[in-house]
Amino acid sequence: SLSTLEVTNMVKMRSQVLFALVTACGLGSGQASAPNFHGCVDPVARALPYCNTSLPLESRLDDLLSHMSLEEKVAQITPQQDLGDKCTTFTKGKKDIGLPEWVWLVETNTNIASACLREGSCATTFVGPMGMGASFNRTLWRLKGTVFGTEMRALSNIGGMRFNPGNKALIGLTAYGPNINIARDPRFGRASELPGEDPLLSGTYAYEMVTGMQERDSNGYPKTAAFLKHYTAYSTEANRGHDSYNISTFDFFDTYLPQYERAFRAQPAGVMCSYNAENGHPSCANDWLLNKVLRSWKPDAMVSTDCGAVNNLKGAPVNAPDDAHAAAFTLMNGTDLEMGDDLFKSLPAAITMGLATEERVDEAVRRTFRIHFQLGRFDDPAATAWERFRLEDVNSTHHQQIAYEAALQSLVLLKNENDALPLAKGKRIAVLGPQAIARQGLLSDYAADQICFSGDDHCIGTIAEAITAANIGGTTLVEQGVDMNSNRTGGMQQALAAAGSADVVVMALGNDKSIEHEGLDRADTALPGLQELFAEKVLALGKPTVLVLTNGGALAIDGIMHRGSKAPYAIVEAFNPAVVGGRAIAASIFGFENRWGKLPVTMYPHSFIHEKSMIDYDMTSSPGRTYRYYTGQPLFPFGHGLSLTTFSMSCQRDMSKSTSVAGVWDGSSLDLSCSVANTGSRAGDEVVQVYHRAVDIGSVSHPLPRRALIDFARISIQAAGSAEVKFRIERAGLELVNEHGVRKLYPGMHQLIFSRGHGEEITFDIQVPSTESLSQDPVQVYV
């Protein structure tokens, strides 16, 4: 086997070769060349109607398919192992009509999964999606998508590649992400890939990110084609691909579908269907889920499987007898492209057996190529404004600034007792814990193909390094203390000695991808190994202490929520802070920045894992899931988050446009505004959250959320300044999902709740009359 040094040298050499290829073509300096996989570039192709840009798109598609046999069409929707890795999904070209091959899978959840091009030109990496959700910032989410769209186009233009040495996987323009499964349970191994537990928050995040990724130029060409993951109700790794969960119609439309519906208002290209089955029907072979629901939002939405999902159908719950039956079942129920296996190559046999039809193959192939035509793959590259993007657009200074801003807003200040924060510079600070010195351990799942040009992780700054740099004029002691997950006690005494000699202690604890990742759920939500014991010993010293948590799924820190002494104590949730997160943490705890976010998930007590089975997908059965249905006492609730300054808020309803009589709502838009004042001595950000609650609507035959987020706004306010935030709540914001999955407005007493995530809340009672007396003007469907 190769040594670590040998592997690092191989990686560095490969990156240098790639950079040499890029610069040899002059592509770093703006010289034009055909993008990866670009079609209609040779005389044979240009002579055919599918390359004729004056023809309608559907006519061009007709011509392209007319040149293919059934087997050749099937090859367009089946991974070709002779071209490369089946999960990356290379599909075959056709030389006699000048059609190049294509690579489908490029993950785009946290960055554009790719190889670095040169030092400083690795794709911009953002904090983990949970941290992005914590920002509650639509503008930031749109900017993240814009960065991804720009960098993916740039990589495609200049010969950028996936970091897969051996299969020459060039970067195309089909982008798989964001992942917006609901963070249903903190034990889920892929929680670090998700933006949060609320459908509106997750759906808005995806809408903004997809809008940025698919930004169109003046000729209508989108930067990329975005695919949402993993459609739907995917949040268990155990028995993955053969698991089936009982999900009610209510839960589908209240929790597992609404974020996708909202995201589809941005018209993403399609979805990657999930491994799991719902009520015995696998997502990738579910006619109702794919054809009836998904394609009611976008009729030509393309569906690709997750890797290996077709082959999974040969086991439970479907138990297809052979490849042909599994492939036909998947295709005929709505999936267009297979990934990870090549069972679709048996589709000609399935058609002969009467299991599938060539018309359905044609429909699938048309969907895949329609996306390529829309991207401009078969048009003159110069026809799109995105052709200008080059090497200098990858990890540009502007993109780095956006990623750093995201890191600042991803942090949540959970507790700040006795003004533990901000820290003063020039002190003796002990920085302890396994996450203090971690680099890879700060990344979320699917963070990147390659982050550092050298092939190691040196460019990921540690929390300890950042605090050391920020502690100007002081002394910073760094000790690991304990491992991430072991019973080794060898470093504990040395770390405790450092803490004892310090003025202030910063503990960085949590979990990493050795604890939770794709394929591995957590059995326990407590801090792993000896971390909690270590924390108890540090807190017992009575020193001012800051606990920094880094994790994907929320941690149960019941035992260290409070401390016995009155010594200052702060707790910061940092999620997966990634490349620049250490610097953001240091800037925030020293008070150089004050841009804190809010929790996008509920932090449950440890008892939750004994009260609710991981495979119970009922959101409302006791004790309930997420802030909308959980009836227990959380450690910290969804939306919670403090600041280093103080705020006050007052809200009022604008009645100037209302025709309400005697306090009874008339069905018109509800216009409300909140004035938020910064009553502290430093500038800071605040998030105003608006919730709906049905207070008294009589007896209904379905669950009622305890409250549900319907809007939010993030604002920055200077010290002693104020800002006004306006909200318009349409009648759909007061609707509830009934047992049939239909949103319904119930007469009775409703309430709008305005919250900053802590402190006093402001409520407005809304008396809804019988719906017959309300205006019947059509309203936007609210999900």
GUDREN-633026 format. One record per residue (C-alpha): x, y, z. Coordinates in steps of 0.001 Angstrom, whole numbers, padded with zeros to 6 digits, always signed. Layout:
<atoms>
XYZ
...
</atoms>
This chain:
<atoms>
+000000+000000+000000
+001083+003597-000580
+002277+005800+002247
+000493+009041+003114
+003405+010997+001625
+003245+009004-001616
-000494+009574-001920
-000058+013294-001229
+002655+013534-003879
+000486+011699-006405
-002405+014058-005714
-000162+017093-006041
+001327+015816-009294
-002115+015144-010729
-003307+018644-009825
-000188+020143-011401
-000784+018158-014597
-004384+019349-014715
-003288+022955-014253
-000694+022530-017004
-003378+021253-019356
-005624+024185-018523
-002936+026822-019006
-001561+025142-022129
-004925+025784-023773
-004802+029424-022771
-008000+029028-020835
-006783+030769-017724
-006441+033988-019688
-009815+033964-021367
-008984+032306-024702
-012084+030551-026060
-012391+026789-026443
-015337+024394-026527
-016614+023514-023046
-016526+019931-021766
-018797+017560-023748
-019963+020353-026029
-021877+019174-029066
-022313+020436-032617
-018623+021248-032961
-017705+019097-035983
-018950+019320-039587
-020924+016065-039389
-022977+017303-036435
-023395+020846-037725
-024987+019502-040913
-027786+017793-038974
-031061+019447-037943
-030479+018881-034210
-027655+021425-034473
-029786+023958-036334
-030458+026697-033791
-033230+028195-035915
-035428+025150-035335
-037727+024779-032300
-036253+022791-029427
-038721+019917-029811
-037898+019606-033532
-034211+019402-032678
-034984+016696-030130
-037027+014800-032727
-034081+014812-035097
-031551+013750-032468
-033615+010739-031430
-034339+009795-035036
-030667+008917-035500
-030663+006394-032630
-031688+002772-032434
-033476+001518-029327
-030179+000232-027927
-028488+003579-028575
-031284+005456-026849
-031047+003145-023865
-027306+003877-023730
-028182+007549-023135
-029943+006726-019857
-027673+003901-018641
-024194+004258-017047
-021435+002994-019363
-018814+001221-017292
-016308+001203-020139
-016247+005014-019961
-015875+005381-016201
-017316+004896-012744
-020972+003858-012878
-022038+006109-010013
-020490+009158-011672
-022673+008051-014607
-020986+008383-017960
-023504+008046-020772
-022533+007144-024303
-022120+009484-027233
-022659+008645-030925
-019717+009439-033138
-021488+009183-036485
-023708+012146-035564
-021037+014047-033634
-022640+013466-030218
-020114+013438-027339
-020494+011405-024151
-021696+013056-020947
-020937+012824-017224
-024010+013390-015092
-023047+013336-011437
-021344+016381-009954
-022307+016951-006305
-023136+020551-005450
-024215+020577-001834
-021263+022413-000259
-019069+023120-003278
-018634+022010-006892
-017116+018547-006388
-013957+018837-008462
-010183+018659-008581
-008171+021763-007743
-006695+023570-010744
-003795+025293-009026
-002912+026670-005600
-005817+028901-004589
-008065+027654-007391
-009950+024894-005653
-013725+025226-005797
-015114+027551-003109
-016225+025470-000126
-019065+026688+002082
-019901+025737+005646
-022132+022692+005982
-025781+023144+004935
-027014+023060+008541
-024955+026189+009153
-026338+027746+005977
-029842+027077+007290
-028888+028759+010569
-028288+032038+008749
-032006+032457+007948
-030741+034599+005066
-032381+034378+001645
-029777+036654+000051
-026916+034500+001290
-028577+031342-000040
-029052+032989-003454
-025387+034072-003450
-024249+030531-002649
-026164+029308-005690
-024691+032080-007823
-021169+031082-006763
-021901+027466-007638
-023353+028358-011035
-020401+030554-011922
-017769+028045-010809
-019462+025091-012492
-019611+026996-015778
-015983+028042-015368
-014855+024471-014685
-016852+023199-017636
-015378+025885-019874
-011742+025184-019026
-011601+021394-018829
-012235+021036-015097
-012488+017509-013727
-013883+015495-010854
-011195+014346-008435
-011341+010727-009567
-007923+009713-010818
-008615+006891-013275
-011841+007760-014996
-011278+011197-016575
-014562+012540-015270
-014810+016008-016725
-017175+018539-015155
-020474+018948-016962
-023373+021232-016074
-025759+018852-014293
-025531+019777-010609
-026776+017400-007903
-027706+019490-004886
-028976+020943-002683
-030064+018076-000452
-033266+019147+001307
-034467+016074+003145
-035982+017133+006456
-033688+016767+009481
-036279+014441+011000
-034068+012774+013594
-030700+013911+015004
-029333+010370+014652
-029528+010434+010836
-026033+009865+009440
-026436+012468+006713
-027816+015266+008886
-024731+017338+008078
-025961+017594+004464
-029306+019161+005385
-030348+022790+006038
-032775+022062+008862
-035985+020534+010176
-038569+023012+008900
-040203+022622+005461
-040534+026354+004802
-036940+027062+005819
-035565+024153+003764
-037778+024910+000765
-036854+028589+000779
-033165+027695+001069
-033469+025439-001979
-035551+027942-003940
-032955+030662-003484
-029970+028392-004076
-031477+026881-007251
-032417+030343-008510
-028785+031384-008135
-027432+028192-009694
-029772+028468-012664
-029407+032210-013213
-030214+032927-016869
-028377+035208-019248
-030081+037559-021693
-030573+034690-024165
-032210+032477-021555
-029350+030054-020952
-029124+028896-017307
-025704+028587-015696
-026391+025017-014587
-029170+022448-014324
-029881+021779-010643
-031266+018520-009248
-032732+018313-005749
-031788+015434-003453
-033169+012991-002208
-036823+012871-003184
-038246+012033-000591
-038544+011056+003112
-034950+009830+003234
-033481+009985+006728
-032303+006523+007793
-029112+004743+006723
-029732+001336+008297
-030962-001221+005719
-030780+001522+003115
-032302+000618-000232
-034507-002102+001217
-036297-000072+003886
-039931+000949+003724
-041727+003314+006085
-045381+003890+006825
-046081+007510+005989
-049546+009034+006181
-050955+011343+003538
-050923+014030+006213
-047204+013614+006909
-046371+013549+003195
-047962+016922+002530
-047155+018486+005893
-043492+017444+006196
-041943+015278+003486
-043105+017075+000304
-043618+020803+000959
-039939+021804+000808
-039682+020237-002655
-042849+021961-003871
-041529+025319-002746
-038137+024653-004352
-039817+023751-007635
-041081+027317-007916
-037497+027946-009071
-037964+025200-011705
-034930+022995-011041
-034140+020464-013764
-035378+017590-011634
-034599+015372-008681
-032528+012434-007565
-034997+009958-006080
-034209+008457-002698
-033236+004895-001742
-036102+004300+000664
-039629+003122+000007
-042782+004756+001289
-045636+002408+002173
-043964-000380+000191
-043267+001699-002955
-039608+002658-003578
-039176+006354-004342
-037469+005538-007641
-040370+003341-008786
-043281+005257-007331
-045773+006420-009964
-047721+008524-007464
-044644+010282-006091
-042933+010878-009451
-045713+011275-012001
-048672+012482-009953
-046952+014745-007419
-043555+015803-008778
-044732+016363-012341
-047708+018375-011159
-045058+020956-010218
-043054+020589-013438
-044338+018241-016178
-040913+017655-017748
-039010+017259-014463
-036237+014722-014959
-035691+011961-012397
-032442+010100-011867
-031926+007311-009366
-029498+007412-006520
-026575+005092-007193
-027631+001449-007287
-031318+002068-006599
-032498+000018-009599
-030509-003017-008481
-031987-002619-004983
-035394-003478-006436
-034237-007085-006780
-034468-007241-003001
-037110-006125-000516
-039647-004629-000691
-040124-005219-004450
-038168-008476-004956
-038035-008110-008736
-037080-011502-010240
-034410-010194-012633
-032734-007140-014152
-035396-006647-016822
-038240-006536-014309
-036327-004152-011987
-035395-001843-014872
-038898-001832-016343
-040531-001222-012968
-038267+001797-012403
-038643+003282-015877
-042383+002775-016218
-043054+004370-012831
-041329+007608-013698
-037532+007431-013421
-035575+008596-016477
-031882+007946-015754
-030183+005108-013918
-027127+005844-011788
-024676+003461-010165
-025605+000278-012053
-026473-000659-015613
-029674-002666-015292
-031326-000301-017780
-029331-002056-020518
-031926-004833-020143
-034730-002474-021221
-034801-003766-024837
-035444-007243-023429
-038057-005807-021059
-039808-004196-024033
-039825-007532-025869
-041349-009121-022744
-044057-006456-022648
-042809-004993-019357
-041828-001595-020780
-042387+000468-023917
-040093+002216-026358
-042332+005285-026076
-041384+005540-022404
-037683+005170-023301
-038113+008006-025807
-039769+010170-023171
-036885+009579-020755
-034221+010291-023373
-036044+013449-024456
-036124+014682-020880
-032375+014220-020480
-031449+015921-023749
-033998+018711-023333
-031927+019856-020357
-028762+019808-022482
-030374+021872-025212
-031614+024382-022652
-028078+024685-021246
-026766+025527-024741
-024775+022324-025169
-025745+022131-028839
-025494+025854-029595
-022511+028089-030318
-020643+028459-026986
-020366+032186-027670
-024159+032456-027650
-024204+032341-023853
-022835+035030-021576
-021515+032270-019294
-018844+031344-021839
-016708+034127-020368
-016096+032349-017054
-012559+031057-016681
-009964+029943-014141
-009945+033279-012313
-013646+032816-011525
-012979+029707-009426
-012568+030636-005743
-012296+034303-006633
-011794+036887-003900
-015485+037760-004150
-016481+034114-003732
-014182+033765-000736
-015823+036805+000865
-019267+035257+000391
-018108+031959+001919
-016643+033791+004924
-019831+035789+005393
-021745+032502+005330
-019424+031117+008014
-020058+034118+010278
-023839+033795+009941
-023790+030013+010448
-022800+030213+014114
-025444+030147+016839
-024796+031615+020270
-026813+029304+022505
-025775+030636+025899
-023746+033571+027200
-023976+033554+030986
-022267+036310+032957
-020936+037894+029770
-018528+035088+028990
-018320+036584+025507
-016763+038498+023957
-013320+037365+024980
-010634+039951+025584
-007412+039843+023604
-004103+039479+025366
-005191+036836+027863
-003867+033395+028648
-006316+031144+026810
-006423+027345+026847
-007966+025887+023691
-008880+022274+024338
-010631+019326+022758
-010359+017102+019697
-012190+019569+017453
-009789+022365+018395
-007107+020793+016233
-009327+019076+013663
-009215+019926+009961
-011108+017227+008075
-013268+016924+011175
-014767+020359+010493
-016292+019257+007176
-019794+018030+006462
-020528+014899+004462
-020081+015479+000715
-018029+018587+001484
-015785+018369-001587
-013739+016174-003912
-010533+018099-003201
-010147+021123-000932
-006389+021754-000851
-004193+021818-003967
-001470+019859-002156
-003854+016963-001623
-003717+017149+002180
-005905+019264+004466
-003463+022005+005452
-005601+024775+003936
-008429+024042+006380
-007756+026331+009323
-008232+024853+012782
-010184+026518+015556
-007041+026612+017721
-004994+028303+014995
-007644+030961+014511
-007948+031698+018222
-004162+031885+018537
-004024+034415+015704
-006849+036481+017201
-005404+036516+020741
-002969+039317+019984
-000590+040014+022847
-001710+036956+024765
-000677+033345+025242
-002653+030504+023723
-002206+026960+024995
-003506+024136+022789
-004214+020642+024092
-006375+017904+022581
-007226+016381+025946
-009262+013444+024642
-009890+011750+021330
-013000+012107+019252
-014220+008664+020259
-012065+006507+022477
-011425+005720+026142
-007855+007001+026037
-007141+009285+029013
-003459+009972+028344
-003881+013621+027337
-006521+014615+029872
-004301+015678+032774
-002079+017822+030562
-005148+019557+029145
-006607+020112+032618
-003303+021594+033745
-003383+023999+030814
-006948+024953+031712
-005996+025475+035333
-003262+027918+034381
-005417+029863+031920
-007553+032963+032321
-010153+031568+029903
-010879+028121+028449
-012300+027371+025000
-013412+023755+024559
-014097+022529+021022
-016038+019273+021178
-018468+017429+018931
-018545+014706+016329
-017156+014195+012854
-017560+011865+009878
-016139+008950+011839
-019324+009167+013939
-021965+010131+011360
-021798+009852+007592
-023515+008343+004597
-024134+004724+005520
-023830+005268+009284
-026478+006635+011627
-025579+007503+015206
-026844+005157+017890
-026417+007878+020504
-026754+011662+020432
-024459+012265+023414
-020916+013490+022930
-018868+010452+021873
-016009+008883+023782
-014793+010695+026883
-015683+014184+025680
-018503+014814+028150
-016428+013543+031086
-013590+015795+029953
-015959+018771+029722
-017262+018138+033242
-013719+018141+034621
-012876+021378+032805
-016052+023101+034007
-015331+021988+037560
-012185+024164+037527
-014405+027251+037713
-012691+029076+034875
-014596+031279+032414
-015341+028773+029670
-016607+028778+026105
-017937+025490+024713
-017851+025292+020907
-019828+022410+019396
-019104+021150+015884
-021424+018509+014503
-023943+017554+011855
-026885+016107+013789
-027673+017978+017010
-025911+016840+020172
-027544+016049+023504
-025462+017984+026048
-027823+017641+029025
-024983+017050+031481
-023008+020153+030520
-025855+022576+029768
-025209+024304+033084
-022343+024556+035525
-022361+024551+039286
-020289+027701+039763
-021222+031220+038695
-018197+031434+036433
-018953+032797+032945
-020111+030150+030499
-020944+030415+026827
-022043+027741+024360
-021643+028147+020602
-023155+025789+018014
-020874+025813+014962
-022226+022815+012993
-019650+021978+010266
-017632+025200+009952
-015403+023906+007107
-012453+025766+005597
-012844+029284+006989
-015090+028418+009916
-012286+028474+012462
-011540+032076+011539
-015248+032934+011781
-015491+031313+015218
-012511+033284+016509
-013813+036561+015078
-017206+035956+016686
-016110+034917+020177
-013668+037831+020402
-016425+040194+019282
-014713+041338+016097
-017914+040222+014352
-021462+039885+015676
-023349+038076+012913
-024876+035122+014771
-027608+032871+013365
-030511+030879+014800
-030996+027155+015337
-032497+025469+012240
-033192+022345+014307
-034414+021371+017751
-031740+020324+020238
-033434+017422+022012
-032551+016047+025447
-030767+012716+025526
-033980+010957+026526
-035420+011588+023040
-033569+008622+021537
-035294+006309+024010
-038722+007860+023436
-038838+007871+019634
-037722+005050+017361
-035453+006039+014488
-037737+004241+012026
-040962+005825+013243
-041776+008269+010442
-044949+009547+012098
-044117+013153+012899
-046802+013553+015533
-046799+010331+017593
-045529+010951+021124
-043340+012779+021918
-043447+014232+018377
-040695+015385+016039
-039325+018864+015287
-040477+022033+016971
-043843+021752+015217
-044853+018586+017087
-042343+017871+019865
-044108+018065+023239
-041050+017640+025442
-038708+020317+026791
-035859+020882+024313
-032382+021793+025438
-032622+024654+022954
-035597+025194+020626
-035716+025740+016881
-035097+029415+016076
-033153+030099+019291
-030040+032234+019152
-028445+035111+021086
-026220+038044+020184
-023402+040033+021764
-025704+043036+021714
-029293+043426+022899
-032448+044108+020906
-036013+045119+021546
-038941+044665+019188
-042391+046116+018736
-044860+045037+016036
-048096+046412+014700
-050707+045543+012126
-051453+047948+009286
-055243+048225+009113
-055327+050864+006364
-056125+048327+003628
-058349+046087+005725
-062131+045982+005690
-062302+043880+008845
-065349+044536+011016
-065418+044049+014791
-062058+042254+014736
-063195+039567+012270
-060736+039033+009428
-062044+039832+005937
-059688+037539+004013
-057420+040284+002677
-053646+040247+003031
-052398+040790+006554
-049808+043579+006568
-047688+043788+009673
-044449+045518+010535
-041913+045175+013308
-039501+047785+014541
-036322+046222+015888
-034015+048412+017971
-030422+047654+018856
-030269+048643+022509
-026661+047560+022963
-023252+049078+022310
-022211+047113+019230
-023649+046460+015779
-025325+043114+015274
-027730+040971+013272
-031167+039809+014327
-033710+037440+012771
-037430+038100+013096
-039451+034913+012779
-043188+034741+012086
-045174+031683+013158
-048794+030643+012729
-050762+028758+015346
-054361+027583+015256
-055688+028484+018709
-059359+027494+018589
-060733+026032+015359
-062983+023376+016832
-062559+019636+016365
-060469+018454+013407
-059525+014951+012265
-055804+015525+011848
-052855+016734+013947
-052267+020436+014513
-048770+021923+014623
-047882+023578+017904
-046674+026421+015685
-045332+026649+012127
-042865+029077+010558
-044487+031127+007785
-041934+033919+007233
-038667+035361+008500
-036293+038254+007891
-032677+038842+008823
-031520+042392+009471
-028274+044139+010452
-028564+047076+012858
-025915+049492+014040
-025466+050166+017755
-028312+052372+019054
-029971+052085+015639
-033237+050533+014547
-034774+048935+011484
-038296+048217+010303
-039272+044865+008831
-042511+044461+006890
-044405+041225+006422
-047379+040451+004208
-049204+037301+005224
-051603+035938+002615
-054628+033920+003686
-052770+030780+002651
-050382+031452+005563
-053219+030544+007926
-054043+027274+006182
-053421+023830+007647
-052863+020468+005990
-055768+018103+006569
-055819+014297+006644
-056217+014200+002836
-053073+016260+002273
-055096+019319+001231
-054416+022762+002682
-057552+024161+004276
-058446+027443+005949
-060406+026733+009124
-062783+029244+010716
-061996+030139+014297
-059224+031797+016263
-055717+031838+014759
-052581+033533+016005
-049556+035126+014402
-046471+034985+016620
-043480+037281+016115
-040295+036015+017728
-036584+036795+017803
-035821+033253+018990
-035450+034429+022586
-037085+036941+024840
-040693+038076+024745
-042876+037176+021776
-045554+039387+020226
-048845+037822+019160
-051802+038922+017058
-055140+037139+017216
-056891+036612+013885
-060552+035619+013976
-061346+033744+010765
-065051+033633+009842
-066617+030803+007864
-064885+030545+004495
-068126+031301+002646
-067973+034866+003926
-064391+035422+002755
-063316+036686-000633
-063003+033821-003093
-060260+035458-005134
-057617+032894-006113
-054595+032843-003819
-051094+031480-004139
-050848+027932-002845
-048774+028062+000318
-046573+025164+001255
</atoms>
